[in-house]
Amino acid sequence: MWYDNERIVEEEGISRLLVGRTFAYFPKYVDGKNNSISSESKENLDSIDNITYDNKEYVLITQRLGRTIIPLNPELLAQSTFDQDIIDGYLNEIHKNVHNYSILTEYSFLMNEIPRNFYCLPQIDNLLIWDVFIMLYSTVYKNAKLKLQIRLSHNYPNTCPEVFFITPIFHPLVNIQTGKLNLGTSLSNWDPSCHYMSLIFLYIKNLFYLQEEYNKETVENQEALFLLNNDKDEFIKNVQKYINQGNKKIYDHMENCMFNFNQKEEHIEIKDKLENIKTDQVCARKAEAFVHWLINEYSMENTNGDGDTTNEDDNNINGDDNNINGDDNNINGDDNNINGDEKNINGYENNINGDENSINGYENNINGDENSINGYENNINGDENNINGDDNNINGDDNNINVDENNINEDENNKENIKRDDTNEEYNQNDNINVEKYSMDNYINNVSTNE
């Protein structure tokens, strides 16, 4: 088998794709002895349009590069078999699926050339129908959201596709009843050698600029053409009327359509905020204002709110008794709190902290001993056992704490007295040293005088 792929550049300005001839040449002659290809024929294979083999004629498939990708059978590619059943089955499979390969390949190229804000998906169960969704942000059709459908024939690419607006639109080239778009004289004379689906999308994009001079052969809506030429204000009113009607039906479910949208309640708040910022004449930096609101207000509300609800109110945000995050009363504790009331907790905590302070005081006491420490540790254990006691025990513990604090204060006073004694002793020693030094100096002076 011989495989040829000749690439020929298309006419400039038609398309960026390449046109080519893709042929799969199967053995024309087979030597019955060694089951190999005979080279007796000197005929140029480039001029062959069909092959006759074993009294059967095989018509070669001619397709453009960028339109068809045909997987080659490994056995035939390696010339390892010339079984007639395998060849017939393989060629039948090619003829059966070559149309689908052609459509899928062209769709893959379209994804690199489709205009901005245009979205296209072939239907899952029918590759001959492509659903299109368009969002417009300029021209008189601004804010329009349009659904279209492109229908291919079984003979495509040899015949021109048909384009239908599912969403009604007021335009001279669109039939108001059927929604069919007139593709003009150029695309209507479809030529598979130079026309591609990308040209259809470019044609649709240029529709909304209303720059073309329309003739009687292409006009589908005479009223739209008349108003466009004679009363543009009325034309724009009709355009806006159809846009508003179409946008209201954007969430209506359509059978056999790849673009069906659902309106979720959690998005309504965001949508309303966008509209408010958009119409706010005072707001100069609309994008920054929306981002600030989204991050600092909307996101924080959703984070602090109940995860099981979508639209939290203030009560849900702060929490209630059944709230997952608990309410403020549960956090701060109250008299009916499961974990005890706040006063008891604070009382016992103060009791324990007081006893711990007593321990630390006695540990730091200069005259304290291990027996005192053990005694206070026993008091701590006793106090811990008295946690579940009544108010009298608590008051008793408070009195003990006050006694301990008085003891600590007395110990601190003793420490200060010791420091004062040490200081006085240092002063006395210094005075004695100075007196002795003064006496010695006098003695030395007297000796010197006597000498």
KAVENVEN-V774494 format. One record per pair of residues at least 12 apart in sequence whose ideal C-beta (glycine too) atoms are under 6 Angstrom apart, sorted by the first residue. I is the first residue (numbers start at 0). J is the second residue. Records with the same first field share a line. If there is no record, write none. Layout:
I: J + J
This chain:
0: 25 + 75 + 78
1: 24
3: 22
4: 19 + 21
5: 19 + 20
6: 19 + 64
13: 193
14: 195
16: 65
17: 64
18: 63
19: 64
20: 61
21: 62
22: 59
24: 44
25: 50
27: 50
29: 81
60: 97
65: 108
66: 101 + 104 + 105
67: 100 + 101 + 104
68: 100 + 104
69: 93
72: 89
99: 126
102: 126
105: 196
109: 196 + 197
112: 197
113: 200
114: 200 + 204
116: 134
117: 133 + 200
118: 132
119: 131
120: 257
127: 151
128: 150
129: 149
130: 148 + 256 + 257 + 258
131: 147
132: 146 + 258
133: 145
138: 207 + 208
139: 235 + 238
140: 207
143: 242
144: 246 + 249
145: 166
146: 165 + 166 + 258
147: 164
148: 163 + 165
149: 162
156: 191
157: 191
159: 187 + 189
162: 180
163: 178 + 179
164: 178
166: 245
167: 241
168: 241
169: 223 + 237 + 238 + 241
170: 223
171: 213 + 218 + 220 + 223 + 224
172: 219
173: 219
174: 219
175: 220
181: 217 + 219
183: 217
250: 262
265: 309
276: 288 + 289
303: 316
304: 316
346: 393
347: 386
350: 382 + 396
353: 400
354: 379 + 382
357: 375 + 403
358: 375
360: 407
361: 375
364: 410
382: 396
